[in-house]
Amino acid sequence: MLKQILLVVLLSIIAVFFSHQLNQVLNLMVSLHQVLAHTVGNIFAGGKLGYFIREVVALLLPALFVAAIIELLMRLLKQDSTRCAVYGLWTTWVVLLVLIGLR
């Protein structure tokens, strides 16, 4: 438990120290979502179903991309499949979902 608290404190200090860069990364994630939504919107027809599909795909693709990159790096480095990709997928998805909700 103490390790968890120390980790949260350390990550909070790092986040405050690199807040400008963190803000740029979060803005990049939102911009990527908007570009994907626009691109996928050109594929699907308008209407409620088209909007629904566009938003779902635009929310899933960045998370899947991050998970694929993590999995590729872990396979190259450790020659083994790990659960890091799943954690990366969920973390990216939750962060993107919160950012879209705050938009």
N, C-alpha and C positions, 0 to 999 in steps of 0.2 A: 504494500500500500504506500509506503514511504517513497519507493522508487517511482510510482505513478505520479505522486504529488510533485516530486522533484522534476520529473519529465515535463509535466504541465507548466511548472514555473519556468523552466529553461526554455521551452518552446514559446511561451508568452514573451519572454525577454527577447528572444530571437525575432519574433513577429513584430514587436515594437521597434526593434533596431532596424529591421528591413521592411518597414511598413510601406515605404514608397514603391519598392520593387514588388511587394505583395499586391499592392493596389494595381500595378500595371499588369500583373499576371491575371488577377481577377477580371480586369477590364478586357484583357485578351480573351478570356474564356467566354465572357458575354458576347463579345464581337464574333467569336467563332460560332457561337450558337445562333446568332442572328444571320450570319452568312449561310450557315447550313439550313436554317429555316427558310431563307429566301430561295436557295438553290433547290431544296426539296419541294418548296411551294410551286416552283416552275414545272415540276414533274407531275404532281397530283393536281386534280381539278379543284376549283374553289368549292365553297360550301362548308358545312360543319364537319363532314367526314374528312374532307381534304385538309382542313385546318387541324383536326385532331391527329391525323397521320403525320402531317408535317411537324407538329410540335413533339410528338413521341419520337420520331426518327431523329430530330435535331437534338433531343435530350439524350438519346442513347448513343449516338455516334461518337461524340467526344469521349465519353466514358469507356466505350469499347476500344477506341484508339489508344487511350492511355493504358488500358489493361494489356493490349497487344504489345505495346512498346515495353512495358515492364516485363511481360512474359518473355519476350525476345531477349532482353538484356539478361534476365536471370538464366535463361537457357545457355546463352553465350558464356556467361561468367561461371556458373555453377554446374553446367551440364545436367541440370535437374529441373523439373517442374516444381514450382512452389505455389503457395497460396497468396503470395504477394500481389499477383495480378488481380485476384478477386478483391483484395483490400483496396488496391488502387482504383478498380472499377467502382466500388461502392463509395469511396471517398470522393472521387471526381463527380459521380452522379449526385451525391448529396450536396456538395458545394455548388454545383451548377444549378440544382433545384432551388437552393436558398437564394442564389444570385438572381435567378429569374423571378422568384417570388418577391424579391426586394425591388425589382426593376419597376 
